[in-house]
Amino acid sequence: MRLNVAGKESFSMKGIMLMLIFSLLGLYVFAQSPERPNILIIMTDQQTAEAMSAAGNKYLKTPAMDKLAKNGVRFTKAYCAQPLCTPSRSSIFSGKMPHETGFIGNAPEKDGQWPDSLLMMGKIFQNGGYQTGYVGKWHLPVPTSKVGQHGFKYIENTSFLDYNDAATPSFCARFIKENKDKPFLLVASFLNPHDICEWARGETLKMDVLANAPPVAECPPLPSNWRIPELEPKIVRDQQKTVGLRTYPSVGWTGDQWRQYRWAYNRLVEKVDGYIEMLLGSLQKYGVEKNTIIIFTADHGDGYAGHSWNQKQILYEESAKVPFIISKMDGSMKARTDDMLVCNGVDVIPTICGLAAVNKPGYLKGADLSKRMSNPSLSLRDTLVIETDFADNEELLGISGRAVITKDFKYIVYNQGILREQLFDLKKDPGEMHNLAKENASKNKLLKMRNHLKQWCTKNGDKFNSGL
């Protein structure tokens, strides 16, 4: 009996000791596990990739954007899925290309357009246990009231009113304050520098007030590629005439007018940079700065006087390339640049899911850039395809185009016109002024890019037909 009692006592003591060990081990593991990071997506509207002082632009000052670049990775070859508001935004918030979503032109906020089977970013993160918020410009083909569909429980400042951008930091601050103890996804969507459209037309600006442009001598110089290039598909200038001067008031502008345009555009970028600084201040104020990963990008770029183009839609670098920075303000990310090809339309959702350990929909094909962040030598993509469909706001013009982009080359093709193709050596000709498509020496490269696009379209269900 004593042996049995002793045996029971011994077993009991061993059991207690084991339970204590496992409990302590569990506490240790929990203590060592990092908190789920907050995700803050900052979006501007119509900001070309080079419109940051961090990108080497000497004619504007963007301290907030520069701060993001100094605390993270700036991707220097990032593109939008399509350089137009609704198609690009629909892509960013679904992870699908415009030809897949069906939103290839601007569309109204109307119920019943967005397919129920296509999950939106807010819903994905809401399902993943995150608090979700959206502040600022919406321009998505889903009513903001359909919270059950888009998944952003806190949604503010989306109505188009004067000075929306100025109110966005305050609404964001309120969301951060109310959710600082829970993991959150917050989108801060600014409208500027989109006001350059109104400035070009001589209209009152919606977001801010600018002084009159100074004398030309005090404005930024013209870009080296400001003239219309030779061997450009005629269709892109023809559609300017179809749409009219309200969209393209710059037709026939002198070099002096373009210089003043660039001055005004730079000032609008600086305006929105100031609001971004306020937003970053709220992260610090409410103690979430160290546990928040920030993605900064834009829905598309702007012609910025390159090729004598204002607005977007065209597939040149200025309109299609966007800023793209992933940063964390606690000093844990070493500042660097990365020349991997990025498409913010298909890459944002896989990336933030990877960063936050949230399950992404299995049908998404974009790159998870968090893997590249962990291993800069990892190759996730060597070729990128983006698209365009020219439109007069919500009215499609039937003019479609695609671009195939590699490390050093870009191939552009449209579905109309006698001359439809452009081929550029981006390394030797970053301004895209010398079309190689008609040169015998580039015939093999042209055929290779053309075939790649055909194969890509077949693989991805893209019905684009160049007729070639």
FENBELLIN-V688911 format. One line per field, one symbol per residue. ss: DSSP state (~ for helix, > for strand, _ for the rest). phi: phi as a letter, one per 40 degrees, with the letter a starting at -180 (. if undefined). psi: psi as a letter, one per 30 degrees, with the letter a starting at -180 (. if undefined). Layout:
ss->???
phi->???
psi->???
This chain:
ss->_~~~~~~~~~~~~~~~~~~~~~~~~~~~~~~~_____>>>>>>>___>____~~~_______~~~~~~~~_>>>>>>>>__>__~~~~~~~~_____~~~~___________________~~~~~~~___>>>>>>__________~~~~___>>>_______~~~~~~~~~~~~~~~_____>>>>>>______~~~~~~______________~~~________________~~~~~~~~~___________~~~~~~~~~~~~~~~~~~~~~~~~~~~~~~~___~~~>>>>>>>_______~~~________~~~~>>_>>>>>_______>>>>>>>>~~~~~~~~~~~~~____________~~~~~~_________>>>>>>>>>__>>>>>>>>>>>___>>>>>>______>>>>>______________~~~~~~~~~~~~~~~~~~~~~________
phi->.dcccdccccccccccccccccccccccccccccccccbbbbbbbgbcdccacccgccbabbccccccccbabbccbbbccacadddccccdcbgbcdcccgcbbcbccbcgcccccbccdccdccccgccbaabhdbfbcbccccccccgccbbagcccbcgddccddcccccccccbcbbcbbbbbbccccddcccdccgcccccabbccccddcccdccccbcccccfcdcccccccccchcccbccdgccdcccccdcccdcccccdcccccccccccdcdbgbdcbbcbbbabcacadfgcffbbgbgcccddcccbcabbaaccgcbccabbcccbbccbcccdcccccbfbccdcccbcccccccccbdcccbababbbbabcabfccccgbbabbbbbdbbbbbabcbhccbbbbbccccbccfbbcccbcdcbdccccccccccccccccbgccdbcgc
psi->eeeeeeeeeeeeeeeeeeeeeeeeeeeeeeefkllkklkjjkklkhjlefhkffggjfglkieeeeeeefgakjjfhkllekikdeeeeeeegfgllefeffjglkllikkfekkffjkleeeeeefggkkkkkkakdhlhkkffiefefgjejjlhfkjlkgeeffeeeeeeeeeefgfglklkkkjjlelgfffeeeffglkleelkklkkllefglllklfhflkllhkkfeeeefeeeelfeeiffkglleeeeeeeeeeeeeeeeefeeeeeeeeeeeeegggefgkkkkkalelalegfkghklabelgleeefklkjkklkgggfkkkllkgkkkjfeffeeeefeeeghkklkffkflkjffeeeeiffkjfkfkkkllljklicfjkfgjlllkkkaeflkkkklgllejfkkkkjfefiffhfjjgfgkefgeeeeeeeeeeeeeeeeeggjgkjfg.
